[in-house]
Amino acid sequence: MKPCWWHDNHQHDLKEISMIKERSEGTQDKKKYRFTKQIIRIALDNGYTNADIAVKAGLSGKSIAQVSRWRNGEALATERQMNGLIKEFGHLLKRKLEHLFYSFDSEDKIYFFRIEGEILLKHVTKILDSNKSISIRRVIVIRSSDQFVVLFQKRLGLKDHLDIKNMGFSDNEDAHWVSPNYATFNNPQEMVEKIYCLLPSFKHQSEKQNNDNDRIILAFKIRQALLKLGLPTEDINLLDLSMPNSNNDLTQ
C-alpha cells in the first residue's frame, strides 16, 4: 500500500499536468495561424471545398463566408482551427515557403541558397533607356521565423553602366535576379528605417530622377505589407475622422 503522502503528491502532479494541458489548449484556441491563407489555398487545390474546410475547422458547413475571408487573407484562423489541415498539408506548405536564390562569389562562381519564410513583397525598380523600360533592381522582403530578411537584387548581366546587351532573359522571372546582398532585421520599425541606405545604385542618367519616386513607392509598399500583418510602424498615423470639415489639410 502506498503511503498517504505519495497519493497527495501524485494527485498534485495530475492536477499540474491537467492545468498545463488546459493552458496549452487555451493558447492554441487563441493563437492566430499566420499561414491561414496559404494552407487553405493548398487544400482547395487538392479538392477541398469551402464547406469541407469549414467542417474541418470545427465550424458549420454553412460557414463558407468565413472560409472565404481566410482564403482571401482578410482574417486569420486559429492554430486549433487549422490543425487538421496542417497535419494533412503541412509538408506541401513547407515547400511553398522555401525560396531559391543565387549569387556569385569573388571568382564569378555561381552558388545557390534557399530561404524559408513568407514573401511579404517584391519591389522592382525600372528605368527608361532609349524609350525602353528596363528592370534594374529588385527588393524582396521575407518574414522568416521571427526575423525579416531583405534581399537586394540586381538584374543578371547588368553592370553599373547598364549595358542592356548583356542582360539575361528567361521565361522564369526569378531567374533574372542575382542576390549579392541581404540584411536581416529583428523588428519592422528597424527595417523601414534602414532599408533605404542599403539600396544599391546604378550610374545612369535617369537614375537620379527616378530615385526619389522609387523610394516613396517602396516606403508605401513595405508599410502596407506590414500593416496587413497587423504590424503597423510607428510613423503610420490613425486619421482623426471626428473633424467636421471634409477639406481638412492632412499636413497640418
MARPA-884997 format. One record per residue (C-alpha): x, y, z; residue in one letter. Coordinates in nm, 4 decimals. Example, Ala and Ser with C-alpha at 12.3 -4.5 7.8 and 13.67 -1.06 7.14 Angstrom:
<recs>
+----------+----------+----------+----+
|        X |        Y |        Z | aa |
+----------+----------+----------+----+
|   1.2300 |  -0.4500 |   0.7800 |  a |
|   1.3670 |  -0.1060 |   0.7140 |  s |
+----------+----------+----------+----+
</recs>
This chain:
<recs>
+----------+----------+----------+----+
|        X |        Y |        Z | aa |
+----------+----------+----------+----+
|   0.0000 |   0.0000 |   0.0000 |  m |
|   0.1322 |   0.3458 |  -0.0967 |  k |
|   0.1858 |   0.5988 |   0.1853 |  p |
|  -0.0625 |   0.8857 |   0.2002 |  c |
|   0.1976 |   1.1454 |   0.1072 |  w |
|   0.2578 |   0.9646 |  -0.2236 |  w |
|  -0.1129 |   0.9768 |  -0.3033 |  h |
|  -0.1335 |   1.3508 |  -0.2281 |  d |
|   0.1755 |   1.4319 |  -0.4373 |  n |
|   0.0544 |   1.2098 |  -0.7173 |  h |
|  -0.2814 |   1.3851 |  -0.7206 |  q |
|  -0.0993 |   1.7195 |  -0.7214 |  h |
|   0.1091 |   1.6118 |  -1.0221 |  d |
|  -0.2020 |   1.5087 |  -1.2107 |  l |
|  -0.3585 |   1.8477 |  -1.1422 |  k |
|  -0.0412 |   2.0231 |  -1.2644 |  e |
|  -0.0408 |   1.8193 |  -1.5837 |  i |
|  -0.4095 |   1.8936 |  -1.6382 |  s |
|  -0.3567 |   2.2681 |  -1.5837 |  m |
|  -0.0595 |   2.2771 |  -1.8227 |  i |
|  -0.2644 |   2.0925 |  -2.0847 |  k |
|  -0.5553 |   2.3343 |  -2.0427 |  e |
|  -0.3234 |   2.6351 |  -2.0754 |  r |
|  -0.1675 |   2.4837 |  -2.3865 |  s |
|  -0.5049 |   2.4169 |  -2.5435 |  e |
|  -0.6227 |   2.7646 |  -2.4496 |  g |
|  -0.3218 |   2.9174 |  -2.6215 |  t |
|  -0.3889 |   2.7130 |  -2.9307 |  q |
|  -0.7518 |   2.8279 |  -2.9247 |  d |
|  -0.6457 |   3.1942 |  -2.9344 |  k |
|  -0.3176 |   3.1963 |  -3.1259 |  k |
|  -0.3624 |   3.3010 |  -3.4874 |  k |
|  -0.2143 |   3.0886 |  -3.7626 |  y |
|  -0.0322 |   3.3303 |  -3.9919 |  r |
|  -0.0219 |   3.0911 |  -4.2883 |  f |
|  -0.4015 |   3.0527 |  -4.2927 |  t |
|  -0.4436 |   3.1813 |  -4.6480 |  k |
|  -0.1654 |   2.9664 |  -4.7884 |  q |
|  -0.2767 |   2.6362 |  -4.6355 |  i |
|  -0.6420 |   2.6931 |  -4.7282 |  i |
|  -0.5466 |   2.7539 |  -5.0895 |  r |
|  -0.3431 |   2.4338 |  -5.0859 |  i |
|  -0.6475 |   2.2472 |  -4.9507 |  a |
|  -0.8668 |   2.3955 |  -5.2263 |  l |
|  -0.6085 |   2.2930 |  -5.4882 |  d |
|  -0.6307 |   1.9390 |  -5.3500 |  n |
|  -1.0052 |   1.9025 |  -5.3892 |  g |
|  -1.1469 |   2.0567 |  -5.0709 |  y |
|  -1.4461 |   2.2900 |  -5.0906 |  t |
|  -1.5127 |   2.5881 |  -4.8657 |  n |
|  -1.7747 |   2.3798 |  -4.6823 |  a |
|  -1.5238 |   2.0955 |  -4.6321 |  d |
|  -1.2724 |   2.3375 |  -4.4829 |  i |
|  -1.5340 |   2.4920 |  -4.2537 |  a |
|  -1.6206 |   2.1478 |  -4.1122 |  v |
|  -1.2509 |   2.0598 |  -4.0816 |  k |
|  -1.2045 |   2.3794 |  -3.8803 |  a |
|  -1.4847 |   2.2850 |  -3.6418 |  g |
|  -1.7412 |   2.5220 |  -3.7910 |  l |
|  -2.0739 |   2.4620 |  -3.9563 |  s |
|  -2.0635 |   2.3552 |  -4.3190 |  g |
|  -2.2577 |   2.6735 |  -4.3936 |  k |
|  -1.9723 |   2.8956 |  -4.2685 |  s |
|  -1.8309 |   2.9356 |  -4.6186 |  i |
|  -1.8177 |   3.3171 |  -4.5860 |  a |
|  -1.5675 |   3.2823 |  -4.3024 |  q |
|  -1.3569 |   3.0423 |  -4.5082 |  v |
|  -1.3641 |   3.2924 |  -4.7957 |  s |
|  -1.2279 |   3.5589 |  -4.5617 |  r |
|  -0.9464 |   3.3253 |  -4.4582 |  w |
|  -0.8735 |   3.2327 |  -4.8188 |  r |
|  -0.8517 |   3.5982 |  -4.9264 |  n |
|  -0.6297 |   3.6975 |  -4.6352 |  g |
|  -0.8947 |   3.9156 |  -4.4731 |  e |
|  -0.8757 |   3.7248 |  -4.1435 |  a |
|  -0.6644 |   3.4588 |  -3.9743 |  l |
|  -0.7909 |   3.1328 |  -3.8293 |  a |
|  -0.6543 |   2.9985 |  -3.5032 |  t |
|  -0.3971 |   2.7213 |  -3.4882 |  e |
|  -0.6613 |   2.4876 |  -3.3456 |  r |
|  -0.8972 |   2.5548 |  -3.6362 |  q |
|  -0.6215 |   2.4852 |  -3.8907 |  m |
|  -0.4741 |   2.1885 |  -3.7050 |  n |
|  -0.6401 |   1.9287 |  -3.9294 |  g |
|  -0.5226 |   2.0996 |  -4.2474 |  l |
|  -0.1728 |   2.1458 |  -4.1066 |  i |
|  -0.1453 |   1.7722 |  -4.0397 |  k |
|  -0.2657 |   1.6916 |  -4.3906 |  e |
|  -0.0953 |   1.9591 |  -4.5987 |  f |
|   0.1859 |   2.0914 |  -4.3794 |  g |
|   0.4503 |   1.9225 |  -4.5958 |  h |
|   0.3148 |   2.0974 |  -4.9065 |  l |
|   0.3047 |   2.4311 |  -4.7277 |  l |
|   0.6691 |   2.3921 |  -4.6284 |  k |
|   0.7631 |   2.3550 |  -4.9946 |  r |
|   0.5772 |   2.6727 |  -5.0833 |  k |
|   0.7642 |   2.8588 |  -4.8096 |  l |
|   1.1061 |   2.7623 |  -4.9478 |  e |
|   1.2514 |   3.0115 |  -5.1947 |  h |
|   1.5566 |   2.9620 |  -5.4168 |  l |
|   1.8082 |   3.2365 |  -5.4979 |  f |
|   2.1587 |   3.2616 |  -5.6395 |  y |
|   2.4647 |   3.4823 |  -5.6389 |  s |
|   2.8299 |   3.4791 |  -5.7477 |  f |
|   3.1478 |   3.4654 |  -5.5429 |  d |
|   3.4656 |   3.6703 |  -5.5993 |  s |
|   3.5701 |   3.4267 |  -5.8729 |  e |
|   3.2343 |   3.4546 |  -6.0521 |  d |
|   3.1353 |   3.1055 |  -5.9467 |  k |
|   2.7607 |   3.0703 |  -5.9013 |  i |
|   2.6173 |   2.9400 |  -5.5777 |  y |
|   2.2573 |   2.8722 |  -5.4827 |  f |
|   2.0854 |   2.9224 |  -5.1496 |  f |
|   1.7361 |   2.8981 |  -5.0081 |  r |
|   1.5395 |   3.0928 |  -4.7508 |  i |
|   1.2367 |   2.9594 |  -4.5658 |  e |
|   0.9562 |   3.2013 |  -4.4918 |  g |
|   0.6719 |   3.4078 |  -4.6312 |  e |
|   0.7450 |   3.6621 |  -4.9050 |  i |
|   0.5829 |   3.9882 |  -4.7969 |  l |
|   0.6649 |   4.1919 |  -5.1061 |  l |
|   0.8662 |   4.2130 |  -5.4257 |  k |
|   0.9557 |   4.5639 |  -5.5378 |  h |
|   1.1061 |   4.6155 |  -5.8840 |  v |
|   1.2826 |   4.9353 |  -5.9906 |  t |
|   1.2530 |   5.0237 |  -6.3595 |  k |
|   1.4142 |   5.2981 |  -6.5650 |  i |
|   1.3683 |   5.4250 |  -6.9191 |  l |
|   1.6595 |   5.3680 |  -7.1554 |  d |
|   1.6140 |   5.4561 |  -7.5241 |  s |
|   1.2372 |   5.4550 |  -7.4653 |  n |
|   1.2575 |   5.1031 |  -7.3247 |  k |
|   1.1509 |   5.0116 |  -6.9733 |  s |
|   1.4280 |   4.8133 |  -6.8035 |  i |
|   1.4064 |   4.6366 |  -6.4691 |  s |
|   1.7361 |   4.7037 |  -6.2941 |  i |
|   1.6824 |   4.6337 |  -5.9253 |  r |
|   1.4544 |   4.4259 |  -5.7062 |  r |
|   1.3938 |   4.4191 |  -5.3328 |  v |
|   1.2364 |   4.1147 |  -5.1701 |  i |
|   1.1194 |   4.1120 |  -4.8079 |  v |
|   1.0743 |   3.7710 |  -4.6430 |  i |
|   0.9419 |   3.7002 |  -4.2974 |  r |
|   1.1475 |   3.4073 |  -4.1739 |  s |
|   1.0574 |   3.2869 |  -3.8239 |  s |
|   1.0990 |   3.5938 |  -3.6017 |  d |
|   1.3211 |   3.7859 |  -3.8438 |  q |
|   1.2743 |   3.9901 |  -4.1576 |  f |
|   1.5165 |   3.9146 |  -4.4410 |  v |
|   1.5642 |   4.1768 |  -4.7133 |  v |
|   1.7319 |   4.0688 |  -5.0372 |  l |
|   1.8807 |   4.3413 |  -5.2574 |  f |
|   1.8908 |   4.2039 |  -5.6102 |  q |
|   2.0203 |   4.3261 |  -5.9456 |  k |
|   1.9368 |   4.2172 |  -6.2981 |  r |
|   2.1558 |   3.9383 |  -6.4326 |  l |
|   2.4174 |   4.0738 |  -6.6737 |  g |
|   2.3714 |   4.4405 |  -6.5884 |  l |
|   2.6786 |   4.6368 |  -6.4863 |  k |
|   2.6939 |   4.9884 |  -6.3466 |  d |
|   2.6720 |   5.1409 |  -6.6933 |  h |
|   2.3521 |   4.9448 |  -6.7700 |  l |
|   2.4516 |   4.7852 |  -7.0981 |  d |
|   2.1323 |   4.6009 |  -7.1868 |  i |
|   2.3138 |   4.3839 |  -7.4436 |  k |
|   2.4465 |   4.1690 |  -7.1592 |  n |
|   2.1152 |   4.1264 |  -6.9765 |  m |
|   1.9853 |   3.7776 |  -6.9105 |  g |
|   1.6382 |   3.6848 |  -7.0356 |  f |
|   1.4240 |   3.3951 |  -6.9201 |  s |
|   1.0590 |   3.2905 |  -6.9053 |  d |
|   1.1222 |   3.2446 |  -6.5308 |  n |
|   1.1139 |   3.5901 |  -6.3730 |  e |
|   1.3035 |   3.4862 |  -6.0604 |  d |
|   1.5924 |   3.3553 |  -6.2736 |  a |
|   1.6639 |   3.7133 |  -6.3868 |  h |
|   1.7830 |   3.8267 |  -6.0464 |  w |
|   2.1228 |   3.7969 |  -5.8786 |  v |
|   2.1218 |   3.8376 |  -5.4993 |  s |
|   2.4593 |   3.9822 |  -5.3977 |  p |
|   2.3451 |   4.1386 |  -5.0693 |  n |
|   2.0961 |   4.0844 |  -4.7914 |  y |
|   2.0158 |   4.2226 |  -4.4490 |  a |
|   1.8243 |   4.0850 |  -4.1509 |  t |
|   1.6117 |   4.2812 |  -3.9064 |  f |
|   1.4546 |   4.1807 |  -3.5773 |  n |
|   1.1606 |   4.4207 |  -3.5941 |  n |
|   0.9678 |   4.6043 |  -3.8679 |  p |
|   1.0485 |   4.9533 |  -3.7396 |  q |
|   1.4219 |   4.8919 |  -3.7695 |  e |
|   1.3697 |   4.7559 |  -4.1202 |  m |
|   1.1787 |   5.0556 |  -4.2578 |  v |
|   1.4293 |   5.2962 |  -4.1036 |  e |
|   1.7400 |   5.1315 |  -4.2518 |  k |
|   1.6300 |   4.9756 |  -4.5779 |  i |
|   1.6904 |   5.2845 |  -4.7934 |  y |
|   2.0555 |   5.3355 |  -4.7085 |  c |
|   2.1217 |   4.9760 |  -4.8163 |  l |
|   1.9684 |   5.0089 |  -5.1629 |  l |
|   2.2297 |   4.9673 |  -5.4405 |  p |
|   2.2550 |   5.2431 |  -5.7013 |  s |
|   2.3367 |   5.2441 |  -6.0709 |  f |
|   2.5167 |   5.5044 |  -6.2803 |  k |
|   2.2591 |   5.6151 |  -6.5310 |  h |
|   2.1212 |   5.9486 |  -6.6443 |  q |
|   1.7647 |   5.8624 |  -6.5427 |  s |
|   1.8587 |   5.7037 |  -6.2099 |  e |
|   1.8587 |   6.0326 |  -6.0162 |  k |
|   1.5184 |   6.1474 |  -6.1360 |  q |
|   1.3628 |   5.8079 |  -6.0619 |  n |
|   1.5354 |   5.7501 |  -5.7284 |  n |
|   1.3137 |   5.9679 |  -5.5082 |  d |
|   0.9907 |   5.8335 |  -5.6573 |  n |
|   1.1149 |   5.4779 |  -5.6232 |  d |
|   1.1940 |   5.5279 |  -5.2546 |  r |
|   0.8463 |   5.6694 |  -5.1899 |  i |
|   0.6819 |   5.3734 |  -5.3641 |  i |
|   0.8936 |   5.1236 |  -5.1685 |  l |
|   0.8213 |   5.3113 |  -4.8444 |  a |
|   0.4473 |   5.2751 |  -4.9059 |  f |
|   0.4582 |   4.9104 |  -5.0185 |  k |
|   0.6616 |   4.7883 |  -4.7238 |  i |
|   0.4362 |   4.9649 |  -4.4731 |  r |
|   0.1270 |   4.8332 |  -4.6491 |  q |
|   0.2584 |   4.4760 |  -4.6292 |  a |
|   0.3386 |   4.5129 |  -4.2587 |  l |
|   0.0014 |   4.6734 |  -4.1833 |  l |
|  -0.1793 |   4.3741 |  -4.3377 |  k |
|   0.0146 |   4.1532 |  -4.0970 |  l |
|  -0.1036 |   4.3615 |  -3.8035 |  g |
|   0.2429 |   4.5190 |  -3.7636 |  l |
|   0.1956 |   4.8924 |  -3.8255 |  p |
|   0.5126 |   5.1004 |  -3.7991 |  t |
|   0.5374 |   5.3925 |  -3.5595 |  e |
|   0.5088 |   5.6532 |  -3.8359 |  d |
|   0.1613 |   5.5408 |  -3.9502 |  i |
|  -0.0967 |   5.7725 |  -3.8011 |  n |
|  -0.4636 |   5.6972 |  -3.7492 |  l |
|  -0.6700 |   5.9598 |  -3.9277 |  l |
|  -0.8970 |   6.1546 |  -3.6926 |  d |
|  -1.2384 |   6.1381 |  -3.8597 |  l |
|  -1.4055 |   6.3467 |  -3.5911 |  s |
|  -1.3030 |   6.6671 |  -3.7679 |  m |
|  -1.6196 |   6.8278 |  -3.9151 |  p |
|  -1.4608 |   6.9835 |  -4.2247 |  n |
|  -1.4183 |   6.7395 |  -4.5150 |  s |
|  -1.1438 |   6.9599 |  -4.6637 |  n |
|  -0.9010 |   6.9346 |  -4.3744 |  n |
|  -0.5336 |   6.9661 |  -4.4589 |  d |
|  -0.3657 |   6.6365 |  -4.3636 |  l |
|  -0.0259 |   6.8026 |  -4.3378 |  t |
|  -0.1277 |   7.0369 |  -4.0566 |  q |
+----------+----------+----------+----+
</recs>
